[in-house]
Amino acid sequence: MRKYGWPLFAAAFLFLLALPASAEFRAGAARRPVTPDLTKHAPVYMAGFGQNRVATRIHDDLWARCLALAVDRTPLVLCGVDSIGLFLEDVERISAEARTRLGGAVDVIVAATHDHEAPDTMGLWGPEMGVSGINEEYNRFVVEQTAAAAVEAVRSLRPARVKTSKVSTRELDGFLNDTRPPVVHDSELVVLSATGRDGRAIGALVNWANHPETLGSKNTLVTADYPAYFYLRMEELTGGVAVLINGAIGGMQSSLGAKVTDPETGQPAPADSFRMAEIIGRRVAELAAGALSGEKPRDVNRLEFREKKISIPVTNAGYRMAAQAGLFKGRKPMEGDGAVTVVGYARLGSDRRRLLEIAMVPGELYPELSVGGVARFAGADFPDAPIEPALKKVMKAPYRMLFGLANDEIGYIIPRAEWDEEAPWLQNAPKRWYGEVNSTGPETAPRISDTFRQLIESKRVR
């Protein structure tokens, strides 16, 4: 036998060391309540409709629910919080607290469900116009509890496999009502579940778009709205921790005005009712769990995440006045002509293929910016504006999620070609359409679209 000698053996050994090891995918999940104490945090101003709507009772708990994913390196934690919205400053406090407790790097995404039956965490719905509704003690509580859930999810990481699935049905579409043209829904339900190698469920994350405002503007009971029923039913069907992250809900993607049939009576569910919220939440869970049941577990060994801070020009005079009046209590400062926000991108898969991609946007994206369908109407302020690419069409994986209100809440994100702040109004409407009053300005969508394209084309891996 020919002897190759030590130098050649050493070279071969070093070559093997240089080969990429098969990375092990791990997952963990946790939940913590963020329900206000109506005595300690009194008065609790409820968010999302008008001023001085004071909470009178707790109907069900509000939650911070997190699914942590890791492949060798920095964990990525995806959290859904039952809140009207959390500004970037509070999210950064959550991330900093999680890093401190873990003693190392961690990427945390915090996406509010945009619950209109939760406390005002943004300052816009206080006792009267021009007076903040933020209770700093409650906001600190949300920060602490969400950070604790993220930390617990990371500490519970264990070897896992995933399932992915998606559902698009007329039923899901029927849970939504869109009050502004063009009528476009991004009602596809996309689900990611993680199961330990021992077969035990870890958690399931569902991404779907619908305003949690089923109870309407007169309700004074604190509730997570339809997500409350989703959590209970999803965990009953799949085990583990159920996480819900809202999608492209701008323009308005809402159950208000939707015609939802009660399966027990065959009649329309009463408007502004817990029964309607129950029907929607339970059915979303059943469709998600049913879709998962037909999928095979998959091994993944690649996880990428990147984000970028950007400045958004703020032309909305109301926003600038709110900041100057202190409604945000130091959050969302106006720097020059704009404010800072963040856009993110994540990808999960293997060396051979992408499995799931996620677009993370800091507000309420109009669905035509998610799935396409931007329209050019007479009366638009920028009728010849370039059409922003639909974010889900920019992604290439078979499963594509869009997280709305991810790490910030800057309001509605409207296609520039549909922007309508000056008369005549779109389609010769007798009054202005709703939307622009709650948007930072017409440059928001182009800035976010351009930034996301840069992120998705970047090669940096986390």
C-alpha positions in Angstrom: 0.0 0.0 0.0 1.3 3.4 -0.9 1.9 5.8 2.0 0.7 9.4 1.5 2.4 10.8 4.6 1.4 13.2 7.3 1.3 16.4 5.3 -1.3 15.0 2.9 -3.4 13.6 5.8 -3.3 16.9 7.6 -4.4 18.8 4.5 -7.3 16.4 4.0 -8.3 16.8 7.7 -8.3 20.6 7.4 -10.4 20.4 4.2 -13.0 18.3 6.1 -13.1 20.9 8.9 -13.7 23.6 6.3 -16.8 21.9 4.9 -20.1 23.4 6.3 -21.5 21.2 9.1 -25.1 20.2 8.9 -26.7 22.9 11.0 -29.4 21.8 13.5 -32.7 23.6 13.5 -34.2 24.4 16.9 -37.4 26.0 18.0 -39.0 27.2 21.2 -42.1 29.0 22.2 -43.6 30.9 25.2 -46.4 33.3 26.1 -47.0 35.9 28.8 -50.1 37.9 29.6 -50.1 41.6 28.9 -53.6 42.2 30.3 -53.9 45.6 32.0 -54.8 45.9 35.7 -57.8 48.2 35.7 -56.9 49.5 39.1 -53.2 49.8 38.9 -53.2 51.2 35.3 -56.4 53.2 35.7 -57.8 54.9 33.7 -57.3 52.5 30.8 -58.1 54.3 27.6 -59.0 51.8 24.9 -57.5 52.4 21.5 -58.5 52.5 17.9 -61.8 54.4 17.5 -62.1 57.6 19.5 -61.3 59.5 22.6 -62.3 58.7 26.2 -63.4 55.1 25.7 -62.4 53.9 29.2 -62.2 50.1 29.9 -64.8 48.9 32.4 -63.9 45.2 32.7 -61.6 42.4 31.4 -63.3 39.9 29.1 -60.3 37.9 28.3 -56.5 38.1 28.6 -54.2 40.0 26.2 -51.0 38.1 25.3 -47.4 38.4 24.1 -46.8 35.1 22.2 -43.4 34.2 20.8 -41.9 31.5 18.5 -38.1 31.3 18.6 -36.2 29.8 15.7 -32.4 29.1 15.5 -29.9 27.5 13.2 -26.5 27.6 15.0 -26.3 31.3 15.2 -28.3 34.2 16.6 -31.9 33.1 17.4 -34.8 34.9 15.7 -37.9 35.4 17.9 -41.2 36.2 16.2 -43.7 37.7 18.7 -47.3 38.7 18.2 -48.7 41.0 20.9 -52.4 41.9 21.5 -51.9 45.6 21.2 -53.1 48.5 19.0 -49.4 49.1 18.1 -45.9 49.5 19.6 -43.6 52.2 18.4 -40.0 51.4 17.5 -38.7 52.8 20.8 -40.7 50.3 22.9 -39.7 47.5 20.6 -36.0 48.4 21.0 -36.5 48.3 24.8 -37.9 44.8 24.4 -34.9 43.7 22.3 -32.4 45.3 24.7 -34.1 43.6 27.7 -34.0 40.2 25.9 -30.3 40.6 25.1 -29.5 41.5 28.6 -31.3 38.6 30.1 -29.9 36.1 27.6 -26.4 37.6 27.8 -26.0 37.4 24.0 -27.3 38.3 20.6 -30.9 37.7 19.7 -33.1 39.2 17.0 -36.6 40.0 18.2 -39.6 40.9 15.9 -42.6 42.3 17.8 -45.7 42.7 15.7 -48.8 44.1 17.3 -52.1 42.5 16.3 -53.6 46.0 16.0 -56.3 45.1 18.6 -58.9 47.9 18.9 -60.1 46.6 22.2 -56.8 46.9 24.0 -55.2 49.9 25.9 -53.8 52.9 24.1 -50.1 52.3 23.8 -49.5 55.0 21.2 -51.1 58.0 22.8 -53.7 58.9 20.2 -56.9 57.8 22.1 -56.7 59.6 25.4 -59.4 61.4 27.4 -59.7 64.2 24.7 -58.1 65.4 21.5 -54.5 66.5 22.2 -54.1 64.5 25.5 -52.1 61.3 25.4 -53.7 58.0 26.4 -50.4 56.3 27.2 -50.0 55.0 30.7 -46.2 54.6 31.0 -46.5 51.9 33.7 -48.6 49.8 31.4 -46.3 50.3 28.5 -43.4 49.2 30.7 -45.4 46.1 31.7 -45.9 45.2 28.0 -42.2 45.7 27.4 -41.2 43.5 30.3 -43.7 40.7 29.6 -42.9 40.6 25.9 -39.2 40.5 26.7 -39.8 37.7 29.2 -41.8 35.7 26.6 -39.0 36.1 24.1 -36.4 35.0 26.6 -38.4 32.0 27.7 -38.9 31.0 24.0 -35.1 31.2 23.4 -34.3 29.2 26.6 -36.7 26.5 25.5 -35.1 26.0 22.1 -34.7 22.3 21.2 -34.1 20.3 18.1 -37.2 20.5 15.9 -38.7 20.0 12.5 -41.2 22.3 10.8 -44.4 22.1 8.8 -45.7 24.8 6.5 -49.0 25.2 4.8 -51.3 27.8 3.3 -55.1 28.2 2.8 -57.1 30.5 0.5 -60.8 30.1 0.6 -63.9 32.2 -0.1 -64.8 31.8 3.6 -61.6 33.5 4.7 -62.2 36.3 2.1 -65.7 36.6 3.5 -64.5 37.5 7.0 -63.1 40.8 5.5 -64.7 44.0 4.4 -62.8 46.5 2.3 -64.2 50.0 2.4 -61.9 51.7 -0.2 -61.3 51.0 -3.8 -59.8 48.9 -5.3 -61.3 46.1 -3.3 -58.3 43.8 -2.8 -57.8 41.3 0.0 -54.7 39.4 1.1 -56.8 36.8 2.9 -54.4 33.9 2.4 -53.7 32.1 5.7 -50.0 31.0 6.0 -48.9 28.8 8.8 -45.6 27.6 10.2 -45.5 25.0 13.0 -42.6 23.5 14.9 -42.5 20.1 16.5 -39.7 18.6 18.7 -37.8 15.5 17.5 -39.7 13.8 20.3 -43.0 14.5 18.5 -44.2 17.0 21.0 -45.7 20.3 19.7 -43.7 23.4 20.3 -45.7 26.1 18.6 -47.6 27.3 15.5 -47.5 30.7 13.9 -50.3 31.8 11.7 -50.1 34.9 9.5 -53.4 36.3 8.4 -54.8 39.8 7.7 -57.9 41.2 9.5 -58.3 44.1 11.9 -59.2 42.8 15.4 -62.0 45.3 15.9 -65.0 42.9 15.7 -66.5 44.3 18.9 -66.8 47.8 17.5 -66.4 51.2 18.9 -68.9 51.0 21.8 -67.4 48.0 23.5 -65.6 48.8 26.8 -64.5 45.3 27.7 -60.8 44.5 27.3 -60.4 41.6 24.9 -58.0 40.3 22.3 -61.0 40.1 19.9 -61.1 37.2 17.5 -57.4 36.2 18.3 -58.6 35.2 21.8 -60.7 32.4 20.3 -58.0 31.6 17.7 -55.5 31.0 20.5 -57.8 28.6 22.4 -58.9 26.6 19.4 -55.5 26.4 17.8 -53.8 25.1 20.9 -56.6 22.7 21.4 -56.1 21.3 17.9 -52.3 21.4 17.6 -50.8 21.8 21.1 -47.9 24.1 21.9 -48.1 27.8 21.8 -50.3 29.5 19.2 -49.0 32.8 17.7 -51.0 35.1 15.4 -49.3 37.8 13.4 -51.4 40.2 11.3 -50.7 40.9 7.7 -51.7 43.6 5.1 -54.6 45.1 6.9 -54.6 48.6 5.4 -57.4 50.1 3.5 -59.6 48.7 5.5 -59.3 44.9 6.0 -61.8 44.5 8.7 -64.6 42.3 10.0 -66.6 45.4 10.5 -69.3 45.3 7.8 -68.5 41.7 6.9 -71.4 39.2 6.6 -70.4 36.3 8.8 -72.8 33.3 9.0 -73.3 31.6 12.4 -72.9 27.9 11.7 -75.2 27.1 14.6 -78.1 29.1 13.4 -77.5 29.5 9.7 -78.2 33.2 10.3 -75.9 36.2 10.1 -73.8 36.6 13.3 -74.8 39.8 15.2 -72.6 42.8 14.4 -70.2 44.1 17.1 -70.5 40.8 19.0 -68.3 38.3 20.8 -70.1 35.6 18.9 -68.8 37.0 15.6 -65.3 37.2 17.0 -65.6 33.6 18.2 -66.8 32.3 14.8 -63.9 34.1 13.0 -61.2 33.1 15.5 -62.2 29.5 15.8 -62.6 29.0 12.1 -59.2 30.5 11.3 -57.7 28.1 13.8 -59.5 25.1 12.3 -58.5 26.0 8.8 -54.9 26.4 9.8 -54.8 23.2 11.8 -56.5 21.3 9.0 -54.0 22.5 6.5 -51.1 21.4 8.7 -52.5 17.9 9.1 -51.9 17.1 5.5 -48.2 18.3 5.5 -45.1 16.3 6.2 -42.5 17.5 8.6 -39.5 19.2 7.0 -35.9 19.5 8.0 -34.4 23.0 7.6 -30.8 24.1 8.2 -30.7 27.7 7.0 -32.1 30.8 8.7 -31.5 34.3 7.4 -32.6 37.6 8.9 -31.7 41.2 8.0 -33.3 44.6 8.7 -32.6 48.2 7.9 -33.6 51.4 9.5 -34.8 54.1 7.2 -36.2 57.7 7.4 -39.7 58.2 6.2 -40.8 61.7 5.2 -43.7 62.8 7.4 -46.0 65.2 5.5 -49.0 64.5 7.7 -49.5 67.6 9.8 -51.6 65.8 12.4 -48.7 63.4 13.1 -46.2 66.2 13.4 -48.6 68.1 15.7 -49.1 65.0 17.8 -45.4 64.5 18.3 -44.9 68.2 19.2 -47.8 68.0 21.7 -46.2 65.1 23.4 -48.9 62.6 22.6 -46.3 59.9 22.0 -44.4 60.8 25.2 -41.0 61.0 23.5 -41.6 58.2 21.0 -41.4 58.6 17.3 -39.5 61.9 17.3 -39.6 64.0 14.1 -36.1 64.3 12.8 -35.9 67.0 10.1 -38.7 66.2 7.6 -39.2 62.6 8.7 -39.2 59.8 11.3 -37.1 56.7 11.6 -38.6 53.2 11.2 -37.4 49.8 10.2 -38.0 47.2 7.5 -37.1 43.5 7.8 -36.7 40.3 5.8 -36.3 36.6 6.9 -35.9 33.4 5.1 -36.1 29.8 6.3 -35.1 26.7 4.3 -32.3 24.4 3.4 -29.1 24.4 1.4 -31.1 23.3 -1.6 -34.2 25.5 -1.5 -36.1 28.3 0.2 -39.1 27.1 2.2 -40.5 30.3 3.7 -39.9 34.0 3.3 -41.2 36.8 5.4 -41.6 40.5 4.7 -41.7 42.7 7.8 -43.3 46.1 7.4 -43.7 48.8 10.1 -47.4 49.6 9.6 -50.7 48.7 7.9 -49.9 47.9 4.3 -52.6 48.2 1.7 -53.1 44.6 0.3 -52.4 45.7 -3.2 -48.9 46.4 -2.1 -48.7 42.8 -0.8 -50.4 40.7 -3.5 -50.8 43.3 -6.4 -53.8 45.1 -7.8 -52.8 48.8 -7.5 -55.3 50.8 -9.5 -55.0 54.1 -11.3 -58.2 56.1 -10.6 -59.2 59.5 -11.8 -58.7 62.0 -9.0 -55.5 60.5 -7.6 -52.9 63.1 -6.6 -50.0 61.2 -8.3 -51.8 59.4 -11.2 -48.5 58.7 -13.1 -46.5 57.4 -10.1 -44.6 54.2 -10.7 -46.4 51.1 -9.3 -44.5 49.6 -6.3 -43.8 45.9 -6.8 -46.1 43.6 -4.7 -43.9 42.4 -1.8 -45.2 38.8 -1.9 -44.5 38.6 -5.6 -40.9 39.8 -5.0 -40.4 36.8 -2.8 -39.8 33.4 -4.4 -40.3 30.8 -1.7 -43.4 28.5 -1.9 -44.6 30.0 1.4 -44.6 33.8 1.9 -45.7 35.7 4.9 -46.1 39.4 5.4 -45.9 40.8 9.0 -47.7 44.1 9.5 -46.9 46.5 12.3 -43.6 44.7 12.6 -41.3 46.5 15.1 -43.2 49.8 14.6 -46.6 51.3 13.8 -46.4 54.2 11.4 -50.0 53.9 10.1 -51.4 53.2 6.7 -49.0 52.4 3.8 -50.8 53.5 0.7 -49.6 53.0 -3.0 -48.4 56.3 -4.2 -50.5 56.0 -7.4 -53.6 55.7 -5.2 -52.7 58.6 -2.8 -55.7 61.0 -2.6 -55.3 64.0 -0.2 -56.8 66.6 -2.4 -60.1 66.9 -4.3 -61.4 65.6 -6.6 -61.6 62.3 -4.7 -61.1 58.9 -6.2 -64.0 57.7 -8.4 -65.6 61.2 -7.9 -66.6 60.3 -4.3 -68.5 63.0 -2.5 -65.9 63.1 0.4 -62.3 62.1 1.0 -61.6 58.4 1.4 -60.3 57.2 4.8 -56.6 56.4 5.0 -54.4 59.4 4.3 -55.3 60.9 7.6 -53.6 58.0 9.3 -50.5 57.8 7.0 -47.2 59.4 7.3 -47.3 60.5 3.6 -47.2 59.5 -0.1 -43.5 58.6 0.0 -43.9 55.9 2.6 -44.8 53.0 0.2 -42.0 53.7 -2.3 -39.4 54.0 0.5 -40.5 50.7 2.1 -40.7 48.9 -1.2 -37.2 50.0 -2.3 -35.8 49.0 1.1 -37.4 45.6 1.0 -36.0 45.0 -2.4 -32.5 45.8 -1.1 -32.9 43.5 1.8 -34.1 40.5 -0.3 -31.2 41.0 -2.7 -28.6 41.1 0.1 -26.4 38.0 0.6 -25.6 38.6 4.3 -26.7 35.7 6.4 -27.5 35.9 10.2 
